[in-house]
Amino acid sequence: MTPRPTQQDDRVDGKQRRQATRRLPPWLKKRLPAGGAIAQTARSVRASGVATVCQAARCPNHAECWSRRTVTFMIMGDRCTRRCAFCAVDHGQPTPLDPSEPTRVAQATAELGVRHAVITSVTRDDLPDEGANAFAETVRAIRLRLPDTTVEVLPPDMHARAECIDQVCAAGPAVYNHNIETVERLTPQIRPQADYRRSLEVLRIVRRLYPHIVTKTGLMIGLGESRTEIETALADARAAGCDVVTIGQYLQPTPTHWPVDRYWTPEEFDAIGLYARRLGFTSVMSGPFVRSSYNAAEAARLLSCSHSSKR
C-alpha cells in the first residue's frame, strides 16, 4: 500500500529561520580528503577542456569525489540560458558547440578509469534541439571507447519534447536522470524558467518510450518546503515511473542565491528516505550531502543487482 503524506508542516518562521541558518550544523562539516588523486583528476579534467558541474555548481562533495577519480562532466559550455535561484552555474549568452567535445569527454573518462560515467549540461534553450544531439554524441563516444562503462545522462527538461528525449535515449544511456529539484509550490521562485509538471512529464516520456532505461530524479530540501510537500513530490515522481531518487540538503552557494530555510537533520533524512522506499523506488539515497550524481556508480550498481534478482 502506498503511504499517504503526513499532515505535519515543518516550516519555521522568519526569525527562527535566520537564527537556524546563521552557521552550519555539525553534520554539515566534513574533512577534506588527502592524497594525490585529486590533483591527478584535476589534470585529466584540465586536459579535456570540458567543464564539470563539480566546479561550476560549487558542489560540497567536489574534493571527495575527485579523490576517487569521479567526475561529472558538464557539456555544451559553462553558461546556462536559464537562471535558477539555487544554482551557481554561470548564465548568459552561451558559446557555440564544439564538435570535438564528445571525443574529449570519452578520452578523459578513459583516463580516469570511470566505470559509470555521468554527463550533465547547462540548459541550451538557444539550440533547435536544445542539446539533444550533443548528449547523444557524447553517450555514443563513451560507449564506443569504453563498451563496459555505463553512462548516466542528466539533461535539462528540453521542454519535454519527446523527439529530443528520444534522440538522447536512442544513444543507449543506462540511466536517464532529470531532477525536479524542489516541491511544486516553490518551483516558480526557485526555477522560474522551468515547470514542475513538465519535469515529471520528462520522466514519463522516458518510461513510455524506453522502459528498460533506468529513470532517476533528485530533490533538494531546505528551501522552505514542508515535510508533507516533500512526500507529495516523492509520490509524484514515483507515479511518473521514476526508479531512483536522491534527496539532499540545499546549501546556498553565494549570498546572492536563495537563502537556506532550514537544515534538515540526518535523522529526518533517514525518515524521508524510508518513506521513499515505501513508495517503491528501487534505489534511494537520502542524506545531507547527497547530490544528484553523488555516488551515482553505487546507486547504479545497487539498481543493477536489484534488477538481476527479479529476473
C-alpha positions, -999 to +999 in steps of 0.1 A: +000+000+000+013+035-009+019+056+022+000+088+024+018+121+031+018+132+067+000+164+077+028+179+097+043+211+085+079+216+094+083+252+082+097+277+107+090+315+109+114+340+095+132+349+128+138+312+137+150+306+101+176+333+102+189+321+136+190+285+125+209+291+092+235+315+106+261+287+109+264+252+096+253+224+120+279+198+129+266+172+105+273+195+075+310+198+082+334+173+066+371+168+064+389+173+031+404+140+018+442+138+014+463+122-013+474+128-049+443+115-066+426+149-066+455+165-084+455+136-110+418+141-116+422+178-119+449+173-146+426+150-166+398+175-164+420+203-175+434+183-204+399+175-216+389+212-218+354+202-207+336+219-178+325+199-147+294+205-126+316+197-096+334+231-101+307+251-118+280+243-092+304+245-062+295+210-051+304+204-015+315+168-025+340+181-050+371+170-032+357+137-020+346+126-055+378+138-072+399+119-046+381+088-060+387+100-096+350+105-101+338+135-122+305+147-136+313+164-169+291+193-180+289+195-217+279+223-241+299+250-223+297+266-189+270+292-195+233+284-189+204+301-208+183+299-176+188+315-142+177+293-113+177+308-078+197+279-063+223+273-090+259+287-090+264+278-127+271+310-148+243+322-170+243+344-201+250+340-239+263+305-244+293+296-266+290+277-298+291+239-296+325+222-301+322+191-323+353+176-307+338+177-272+322+142-272+356+127-281+374+147-254+349+136-228+353+099-238+391+103-236+390+119-201+366+092-189+390+065-201+420+082-184+401+084-151+391+047-154+355+056-148+331+026-148+299+047-146+301+080-164+277+108-155+271+135-181+251+167-175+249+201-192+239+236-190+205+244-204+206+253-240+173+268-249+191+286-278+196+254-298+170+240-321+173+205-305+180+220-270+213+200-269+198+165-276+223+157-303+253+168-281+241+143-254+236+115-279+270+121-295+287+121-261+270+089-250+280+072-283+316+084-279+319+069-244+303+036-254+325+033-284+357+038-264+345+021-232+319-006-240+319-018-205+313+016-189+277+025-182+265+061-189+241+082-169+228+114-186+214+143-167+198+166-194+177+197-188+140+194-195+142+202-232+106+215-228+095+178-225+099+174-263+095+137-270+117+139-301+146+154-282+143+129-253+140+101-279+173+112-295+192+111-262+177+077-252+184+061-286+221+066-280+219+040-252+224+055-217+218+032-189+202+059-167+182+090-176+183+115-148+162+146-147+158+165-114+125+180-102+148+199-078+121+212-054+084+209-045+057+222-068+048+253-047+084+266-047+092+258-084+081+292-098+105+310-074+134+285-074+132+275-111+113+304-128+120+292-164+112+255-156+080+238-146+073+211-120+048+192-141+069+194-172+098+178-153+075+150-143+065+146-179+101+141-189+103+111-166+070+098-180+082+101-216+114+082-209+095+054-191+070+052-220+095+052-249+124+033-233+111+012-204+144-006-200+163+027-192+165+035-155+148+068-146+161+090-118+154+123-102+167+145-074+152+167-048+168+195-027+153+202+007+159+232+030+144+258+006+112+264+025+092+232+018+072+213+044+076+175+051+042+170+035+053+187+004+084+166+002+064+134+005+040+147-022+069+154-046+083+119-040+049+104-046+046+124-078+080+113-091+072+076-083+038+079-101+057+093-131+076+060-133+108+071-116+131+043-103+158+061-084+157+092-062+183+113-045+174+137-016+200+162-003+203+194+018+203+226-002+234+248+006+234+284-005+264+288-029+267+326-026+250+353-006+231+363-038+214+329-042+182+317-025+188+315+013+186+283+033+153+280+051+164+252+074+189+224+078+172+190+080+188+166+104+203+132+094+175+115+113+150+134+092+168+124+060+166+088+072+129+091+077+123+107+043+144+080+027+124+053+044+092+070+031+106+070-004+115+033-002+079+025+009+067+043-022+085+017-043+117+034-055+142+008-064+171+029-051+170+058-026+199+080-015+189+104+012+213+125+033+226+160+039+255+156+014+236+136-012+236+152-047+221+141-079+254+125-092+269+117-058+278+081-055+260+075-088+280+044-096+270+028-063+233+036-069+236+021-104+253-010-090+226-015-064+199-010-091+216-035-114+217-061-086+180-054-078+170-059-114+191-091-117+174-106-086+140-100-102+148-120-134 
